[in-house]
Amino acid sequence: MANKEDMQDDGVVVVMTDQDGNEYYYEEEMIIPVGDEKYALLIGIHNDEDGHDHCGCGCGCEDEEEDVIIAKIVKGADGEDEYVEPTDEEFEAVQKAYDALVEESEQE
């Protein structure tokens, strides 16, 4: 699952392309370090036909299930960051690291 990254005023937007060529947009919420590797917590950005961003605006879109994924950040052949699906073992390690970060921030 190779991906490209676009810079926006409000952060990093990652464009994920599926096997059929459909593009999906995600905002990089945070980077989670695990050992020497980096993983991104990506939150889906969903716009309707009118370009309305569904982001807790009170229109009822917040009732939809949130689209959140974890992606491993690797350097591509061109030297640019690419986002790929982690293995099951990597995913579990990222979950533990995320839980530890959340616990640490709650204690502060």
N, C-alpha and C positions, 0 to 999 in steps of 0.2 A: 504494500500500500504506500507508494511513493507520493509525496505531497510537496507543494510549494508554499512559500510564505510571503505574505504581503504586509507591509507596514501601513498602519492607519494612525490617525491622530490619537485615537483612544487605546492603542495597544497593537499587539501582533494578531493578525488574522491569518489562519491557516486554511488553505483550500484543499480539501480532500476529494480525490476523484475515485469513483468506484470502477468496477470492471466494465460497466456500460458507458463510461464517459460522463456520468452525472457528477456535478460538482456540489459539494457541501461545505459550508463555511463555519468555522469555529474560531472563537477567541481564546487565546492562550491566557488562562486564568492565573496559573502559577507554574513554576519549575520545581520539581521534586528530585533532589539528588539522592542517588542510591549507589554507594561505592563511587566508582569512577564514571558511572553513567548518569545521564540526565533524562528525566521523563517530564512530559508536559501534561497538565490537567487542562483539557480543552472543553469549552462550553459552546454548544451549538448556537448559531445565530440564525434565526428564522424570520424571514420577511414574507409578508403576504403579497398578493398581486399589486396592492397600492404602495408597496415599499415600506409598510409599517413594520417596525422592528418589535417583535414580541418579547418584551423584557420586563414584565411586571407593571404594565401601564394601567391596569384596572379594566381592561377590555375583556377579561376572561381568559386571555391567553396563558396566564400564569397557572391555570388549572391543568394545562397540558404537561405531560411527563417531560422533565428536563433531559436534554440530550447532552450527556457528559461522557467523554472518553479519555482514556490514558494512552499516550503515544510515547514511544521511545524516540529520543532525538539522536540522530546519527549524521555524520558528515557524508554527503553524497560525493560522487566522482568529481563533481564540479566545485567541491569545497563548501557548498551551501548546506545548511541544515535541512534534513529530511525527517519526516515523522513517520514512523513505522509501528506496526502492531507489536506489542511486547509478547514474549512467551508467557505461558501460564505461571511459571516460576517467577519471572520478572514482575508480572502483574501483582502477584502476592507480596513480593518484596516492596513494591511501590505502595500498596495498600498499608502495609505496616509502617513505612516511612511517613506516609501522609497522616496516619493516626497519631504517630509520635509528634509530628509538627502541630497538629490540632491540639493535642494534650498540652504541649509546651506553651502554646499561645494562650490557652485558657488559664494557665497557672500564672501568667504575667499580669 
